[in-house]
């Protein structure tokens, strides 16, 4: 599988649906990143919400200091601390809101072009370093 956007996210983004923007306030809402074991989760374009995910490893991290310029989304590199569990081959970005995880839209699936992947957790930290040109460009 190559990097891809979830079709439901793109549809809602293009329609201007509330809650699909990427410049949400940081904290309990915002853009988060999940580490994914592809032995447990298989990307599916029709998955819409976080509750569709399986194979999440570690504790999801929020992407801070977000920037959106010329169609490119970027933000801080991520550090997951003391990670244990299955191997990590992919990332899923999602837009968290104040509701249940059945309402957190999945944005994109990333399994190529990220420094630090794949990785097998050993109880240490896992650092995800985004490409210097940004996380993704629309």
Buried (B, 14 or more C-beta within 10 A) or exposed (E): EEBEBBBBBBEBBEEEEEBBEBEBEBEEBBBBBBBBBBEEBEBEEEBBBBEBBEBBBBEBBBBEEBEBEEEEBBBBBBEBEEBEBBBBBBBBBBBBBEEEEEBBBBBBBBBEEBEBBEBEBEEEEBEBEBEEEBBBEE
